[in-house]
């Protein structure tokens, strides 16, 4: 048998192996996703919080859970993902909190600017990858609100998944590559130690304060520039009404805690459309019997802040005390 024929046979064999095995490997994503969600739900079930906090870095750089438990006398849990937005918070409520079976006295969602009614915000790229980890096979609300929007992360993925019954973002393989990278670097340290070191190194607390994370990249929805569209309570316009509906089914008190952005904190003149937006948003929350909480920006010293609107680690406990003193009477009034 000639050399050329052997090469072609090898190429054909490799092609067949890849064609058959890759889809099978990618289907492991479904198992991984289910285990991930089950793990989060089990953690909540074990903690059985009386107060559940949900948000992004505006939450976890502000609240020290141990301190909040101590001063409130309540069990407190936190579901916080850096860079997450309303689509993520909806999925956390639907696919993590609800299946866990917990019934916290209070669920408090931290938000900033117009993020609650900007459904496509932070749903692309690696943010979209994380959302897929939180989804069930059928997500009618996600499809209703996001599928038809430009640059939706769910368009091509849903087609691929429908054909191959797989996810277009193979987390299982990605995790394998990540582990391989850890295995071949710094072999004098354990993999766990290196992972912890990486997480610590890239934590927001350790970033240079002269860099502004919030202004990196484009901001087409005006999240940080206070240029939201006119508020609308329509079911297909945002995840806000669906989050409130979920809280009703969980029989829990839902609150939204508005973190002040830099312009609001510094008494910078706000655009009229933003002022009108916040007024309409607050009126809608009141009409849905949802508590609208607001950060007291004037009580936060400037030196408490680290990067952008984040509270530095050195002042997190102080902020937690300020937070609880600010909201405790309002929470008690909802009982």
N, C-alpha and C positions, 0 to 999 in steps of 0.2 A: 504494500500500500504506500503510495507516494506521500511525501512530506506535506504537500498542499492539501491532500485529502484529509490527512490526520488533523491538520489545523482547522479545517472546516468542520470536521466532526466535533472537535473540542469546542469550537465556537457555538455550534448548534446545541451541544449538551449544556453549555453555560447558559445559553439563551433560555432553554427549557427549564433549567433549574431556577433561574431568576423569575421567569414568568409564573411558575407554579408556586414557588415558596414565598416571594415577596408579599403577594396579597394575603397569604396565610399568616405571615408575620405581622402584617399591618392590622389584621383582625384582632390581634392581641390587644390593640388599643382599646377595644370595647371592654375587655376584662380589666385593663389598667384603670380606665375611667370609672368603672363601677366600684372598684376597690378604693379609689381615691375618694369618691363621694361617700361611700360607706364609712370610711375612716373618719371623715369630718363629722358625719352624723353621729357616729359612735362616741366621738370625743365630746360633742355637745350633750349627748344622752348621759354620759358619765358625769359631766360637770353640772348638768341640770341648772343652768343659770337663772337667776331671778331678773337680772338685767343683761340683755344681749346688745352689744355694740357692733355696728356694721359700717364699713367705710373703706377708705384708702389711707394714704400716708397722712392725710389731715386728721385721721383718727389715731393711728398707732404712734405718731410722733407727739401726740398730745396727752394721751391717757396712760397712766400706769395702773394696770389692772389690780395689782396687789394693794396699792394705796387706795384705790376706789373701793375695793372690798372692805378694807379696814375702816374707812371713814363713813361708808354707807351702811355697813352691817349686812350687805347683800352679797350673794354669789354672783360674780360677774364673768362673762365670757366675751371674747372679741373675735369677730370674723373680719379680718382686714387684709386686703390685697393691694399692694402698691400700684398706683396708676389705674385702679379699677373705677368704674362708673356705674350708671344706673342699670345697664344690662346685666352686669355682674351681680349687683345687689338683688335684682329681681330673681336671678337664678339661684343665688344663695338662699333666699327666702323659700323658693319653690322646691328646690331639689336637695337642700341640706337641712334647713330648719324644720320644714314641715315633716319630712320623713323621720326626723329624729324623735318626734313625739313630744318634745319639750313644750311647755307653755309658760314662757317667761312673763313676769309682771309687766316688763317694759322692753320694747325693742326700740333702740335709738339709732337712726341712720345719720351719719355725719355727711354733710354736703357743702359745696362751695359754689357761689355764683349761680349759673343756670344749668348746672350739670344734671339736675333731676329731670329736666325736660329736654335734654339733648341726647336722644336714645342711641345715635350712631357714634357718639363720642367714646373713644377708646374701645372700639370693637374690631379694629383691623390689626394686622401684623401679629406680634406675639400676644397682644391683648386678646385677639380673636382666638388664638390657640388655647389660651386659658379658659375662655368661655366655653369652648368645646368640651373641656374636661368636666364642666358643670352641667352639661345638657343631657337630657334624656333623648331617646330616639325620635320622639315626636315633641316638637316645641311650637305649637300653633301661634303663641303670642310673639315669640322671637321671629317666626316667619312672617307674621302679619306686619310687624313693625319694621323689621330690618331687611327682609329678603329683597324687597323692591327698591331699596335705597342704593344710590351710587356708591361704589367702593365697598359694598357689603362683603364681609368675609365669608358669608354663607352661600354665595351663588355657586361658584365652581365646586366648592367642597361638597355641596348637597348633590350635585350631579355625579361627581366621582363616587360619593358614598352610595348613591342609589344604584350605580352600575356594579361596583365591586363589593358593596356592603362593608366599606372600610372608611376610615377617616383620612383626609388628605394631609394631615399633619401627624406623621408617625411618631408619637411621643415615645413609644417603646424603643424604636431604633435610635431616636435622639438621645434618650437616656443612656442607651448603650454606648453611643459615641462619647457622651459626657463622661461616663465611667471609665472608658478607655483612656481618655485624656488625663483623668486623674491617676490612672494606673501607671502611666508612663512619665509622670512628673513628680518630683520630690518623693522618691521612693522611701526616704527615711521617715516619712510621716504616714500615719494611717489615712485611709480615704475619708473617714468621718472627720478627722482633724482638719484635713484640707478643705472639705466642704464647709465646715464651720468657719474656717479662716476666710474663705471666699465670701461667705454671706456677711461676715463682719466687715470685711474690707469694702464691700460695695453697698453697705447699709447707708441710708441717707444721713445718719449721724456722722459718718466719716467722710462725706463728700466735702470738697472745698466750698466754702461759703461765698466765694466770689463767682461761682457758677450758678446759673439760674435754671434749674430743671424745668420749671413750669413754663418757661418761654422757649424751650428747645423745640425745634420743628415748627410746623405750621399750626395755626389755631383757627381753622375755618369756621368753627361754630361760635367763636367769641367767648369761650368758657372763661378765660382769664382777662379778657378785655371788656367785659360787661356790655356786650352787644347782642343780647339774646333776641330771638324772635318773639313775637307777641305770645303771651301765655295762652294755651288752649287746654281744656280738660278732656279733649276727645280721646277715646280709648285707643285709637290707632296712632296717636301722635307721640306718645311717650310711655315709659314703663311705670310712671308714677301711679296712675290709677290702679294698675295691676298689682303693684306692691301693697297698696292700701287694701285692696280686695283680699290679698293673701293674709294680711294681718288680721282681718275680720274673721277669716276661717280659722285662724290659729287662736282666736279669742284672747288676743294680747293687746295691750295699749301700745300704739305706734307713735313715735315722736321723730321729728326731723330737726337736727341740730345744725343751724347754719353757721359755718365757719366764715369769719370775715376775711375777705381778700385784702391785699395791700391798699387798694384805693379806698375801700370802705373804712379800714383801720385808721388811715391817715387823714380822714375827713376830706378826701379829694372830691371835687364836684363830680357827681355821678350823672350819667346821661339820663334824660327823661324817660327813654324807653325802658331802661333798666329799672328805674324807680317804679314805673308802672308795672313792669313784669313782676317784681317782688311783691307789690301790693296785691296783684291778681293771684299770685301763687299762695300767699298767706290766706286770702279769702277762700280759695279753693280748699286748702287744708282745714280751715275752720268748718266749711260746709260738709266735710267728710269726717268730722269729729277726730281729727288728727292734731296732736299737739305740735305747735310750731315754737321751737326753742331757738334762741339766738345768742351767739357768742358776744360777750361784753368786751368789745375791742379796746375801749378806753381804759380798762382795768389791767391790760396786759402790758408790762414794761417792754420797751423795744429790745432790751438786751436779752429777753427770753427767746427771741427768734433766732433760728439758725438760717438755713437756706430758704429763701422765699417766705412762704406762710407757715413753714414748719417750726414747731417749738423744739428748742435744743434739749438734748438729753439731760443736761444739768438742771433744767427748770421744769421737767415733766411732772414731778411730784407736786410742785407748787401749782402748776396749771391744773392738775387733777383736783386739787382742793378747791381752786377757784371755780372750776367747772361744776363740781358738786354743789357748792354753795349757791351757784347761779341757778341751778335747775331743780334742786330737791323739793322746793315748795310747789313748783308746777307739777312735778311727778306725783306728789302726795295728793294733789287736788284731783287727779284722774281716777283715784281708787274709788 
